[in-house]
Amino acid sequence: MTTTLITGANKGLGFETARRLVAAGHQVWIGSRDTERGRKAAERLGARAVQLDVTDDVSVAEAAKAVEADGGLDILVNNAGIQEEMRDGVVVVGPAELTADTMRTTFDTNVFGTVRVTRAFLPLLQRSASPVVVNVSSGLASLSRVSTPDSPQYHYSGVAYPASKAAVNMITVQYAKAFPQMRINAVEPGFTRTDLNGHAGRQSVEEGAEVIVRVAQVGPDGPTGGYFSAEGPLPW
């Protein structure tokens, strides 16, 4: 049986991704910062829960030990993320209001958290016959789109969130080169109605999770080091 861990999976895109992968026959670990919320989400889905705060070294290390003790890991979905500069779908921290603290907080979860979790679970993934890592990125990570005036992403005025996701894209490329036996990709789920944006998104979690679920299930001959939306490859 394929074993999958999803960070930030007690709600939103992570929860829907977990639901779909459980239905596909995976043994799914619900990684959640809040133990009780994770437990309840796992019970609803027939999954397993593990306390996992991506900003905490000890929490991540303990989660890795728990998953290893249960048999290992095949797929890691780095889904946990924050968008502190947005409130109810509106950017409230633009370039003029941006502080180093906002950048630091955003990067701690979105970037350093991705590295922290990936590093902790690498030994388990390397033992898998078909290891996969999916990093949940954003269309706002595309320098091409953010700098093109007729693109919707051009009009987003925040700095910290796009910068963090652009860093996630670079992490994806460099890890994919370093571990060619793994399939490591970044995905853009689209502007989805979740707590991240105060449920201001234009599409449902069912629509947003589609690309995460699809890329999580790529085989050994599938793409690696790529950046994908539901429609296909995206420009960097």
C-alpha positions in Angstrom: 0.0 0.0 0.0 1.2 3.5 -0.8 1.8 5.6 2.3 1.3 9.4 2.0 1.9 12.3 4.4 0.2 15.6 3.9 1.2 18.6 6.0 -1.6 21.1 7.0 -4.1 18.4 6.2 -6.8 18.9 8.8 -8.7 21.4 6.5 -8.9 23.0 3.1 -6.8 21.7 0.2 -4.8 19.3 2.4 -8.0 17.7 3.7 -9.5 17.3 0.3 -6.2 15.9 -1.1 -6.2 13.4 1.8 -9.8 12.4 1.1 -9.1 11.7 -2.5 -5.9 9.7 -1.8 -7.7 7.6 0.9 -10.3 6.9 -1.7 -7.6 5.9 -4.2 -6.3 3.3 -1.7 -3.5 5.2 0.0 -2.7 5.0 3.7 -2.7 8.7 4.5 -1.1 10.5 7.4 -2.9 13.8 8.3 -0.1 16.2 9.4 -1.6 18.9 11.6 -0.2 21.5 14.0 -3.2 21.1 16.2 -3.4 17.5 17.6 -7.1 17.4 18.2 -8.1 18.9 14.9 -5.8 16.4 13.1 -7.3 13.5 15.0 -10.9 14.5 14.1 -10.0 15.0 10.4 -8.3 11.6 10.3 -11.3 9.9 11.9 -13.6 11.5 9.3 -11.4 10.2 6.4 -10.2 6.8 7.7 -6.7 8.2 7.8 -4.0 8.4 10.5 -3.1 11.6 12.4 0.3 12.9 13.4 1.1 16.1 15.2 3.3 18.1 12.9 4.2 21.8 13.2 6.4 22.6 10.1 8.0 25.5 12.0 9.2 23.3 14.9 12.2 21.0 14.5 11.2 18.8 17.4 7.7 18.3 16.1 8.9 17.4 12.6 11.5 15.0 13.9 8.9 13.2 16.2 6.5 13.0 13.2 9.2 11.4 11.1 9.9 8.9 13.8 6.2 8.0 14.1 5.8 7.5 10.3 9.0 5.4 10.2 7.9 3.2 13.0 4.7 2.5 11.2 6.5 1.3 8.0 7.8 4.2 6.0 6.7 6.8 3.4 6.2 6.9 -0.3 4.7 10.3 -1.0 5.2 13.6 0.8 2.9 16.6 0.1 4.2 19.8 1.5 0.9 21.6 1.7 1.1 23.7 4.9 1.3 27.4 4.2 0.3 30.9 5.3 -0.6 34.1 3.6 -0.3 36.7 6.3 -0.4 39.7 4.0 -4.0 39.0 2.9 -7.3 39.4 4.8 -10.6 38.3 3.3 -9.2 38.2 -0.2 -7.6 41.6 0.0 -3.9 42.4 0.3 -3.4 44.5 3.4 0.4 44.4 3.6 1.8 45.7 0.3 5.3 46.9 -0.4 4.9 50.1 1.7 3.7 48.2 4.7 6.1 45.2 4.4 8.4 44.5 7.3 11.2 42.0 7.8 9.0 40.3 10.4 6.3 39.6 7.9 8.8 38.1 5.5 10.4 36.1 8.3 7.0 34.7 9.5 5.9 33.8 6.0 9.2 32.2 5.0 9.3 30.2 8.3 6.2 28.3 7.3 6.2 28.3 3.5 9.9 28.0 2.8 11.8 26.8 5.9 8.9 24.5 6.8 9.2 22.9 3.4 12.9 22.3 3.8 12.5 21.2 7.4 9.9 18.5 6.6 11.6 17.4 3.4 14.9 16.9 5.1 13.3 14.9 8.0 11.5 12.6 5.7 14.2 12.1 3.0 15.6 8.9 4.5 12.1 7.4 4.5 11.4 8.5 0.9 14.8 7.1 -0.3 13.7 3.7 0.9 10.6 3.8 -1.2 10.4 2.1 -4.6 8.5 5.1 -6.1 9.1 8.2 -4.0 7.2 11.4 -4.8 7.3 14.9 -3.3 4.7 17.5 -4.1 5.3 21.1 -3.1 2.2 23.2 -3.1 3.2 26.5 -4.7 1.1 29.2 -6.3 0.6 31.0 -9.6 2.0 34.0 -7.8 5.4 32.2 -7.8 5.7 32.7 -11.6 8.0 35.6 -12.3 6.7 35.5 -15.9 3.1 35.9 -14.9 3.6 38.4 -12.1 5.6 40.7 -14.4 3.1 40.4 -17.4 0.5 43.3 -17.3 -2.3 41.3 -18.9 -1.9 38.4 -16.4 -4.2 38.2 -13.3 -1.2 37.7 -11.1 0.3 41.0 -12.2 -2.2 42.9 -10.1 -1.4 41.1 -6.8 0.5 43.7 -4.7 1.8 41.6 -1.8 5.4 40.7 -1.6 6.0 38.0 1.1 3.7 35.3 -0.2 4.8 35.4 -3.8 8.4 35.6 -2.8 8.0 32.6 -0.5 6.4 30.5 -3.2 9.0 31.5 -5.8 11.5 30.2 -3.3 9.5 26.9 -3.0 9.8 26.6 -6.8 13.6 27.0 -6.7 13.7 24.4 -3.8 11.7 22.1 -6.0 14.1 22.4 -9.0 17.2 21.9 -6.9 15.9 18.9 -4.9 14.7 17.3 -8.2 18.3 17.6 -9.6 19.8 16.3 -6.4 17.5 13.3 -6.1 16.8 12.0 -9.7 15.3 8.8 -8.4 12.4 10.8 -6.9 9.6 12.7 -8.6 9.7 16.1 -7.1 7.3 18.8 -8.5 5.6 22.1 -7.6 1.9 22.6 -8.2 -0.4 25.6 -8.5 -3.8 24.7 -7.2 -5.4 28.0 -8.3 -7.3 30.7 -6.3 -9.2 28.3 -4.1 -11.7 29.1 -1.3 -9.8 28.3 1.9 -9.0 29.9 5.2 -5.7 31.1 3.6 -7.6 33.8 1.7 -10.7 34.2 3.9 -12.6 31.9 1.5 -12.4 34.6 -1.2 -11.1 32.2 -3.9 -12.9 31.6 -7.1 -12.9 27.8 -7.1 -13.7 25.0 -4.7 -11.3 22.8 -2.8 -12.4 19.9 -5.0 -11.2 21.8 -8.1 -8.0 23.1 -6.4 -6.9 19.7 -5.1 -7.1 18.0 -8.5 -3.6 18.9 -9.6 -2.1 18.0 -6.2 -3.7 14.6 -6.3 -2.7 14.0 -9.9 0.9 15.0 -9.4 1.1 13.0 -6.1 0.4 9.9 -8.1 3.0 10.2 -10.9 4.9 7.1 -11.6 8.7 6.6 -11.9 8.6 7.7 -15.5 6.6 10.9 -14.7 7.9 14.4 -14.7 10.3 15.8 -12.1 11.5 19.3 -11.4 8.3 20.8 -12.9 5.8 23.4 -12.1 2.2 22.5 -12.9 -1.4 23.7 -12.8 -4.4 21.7 -13.6 -4.0 22.8 -17.2 -0.4 21.8 -17.6 3.1 23.2 -17.2 3.5 26.8 -16.0 6.2 29.4 -16.9 8.7 30.0 -14.2 
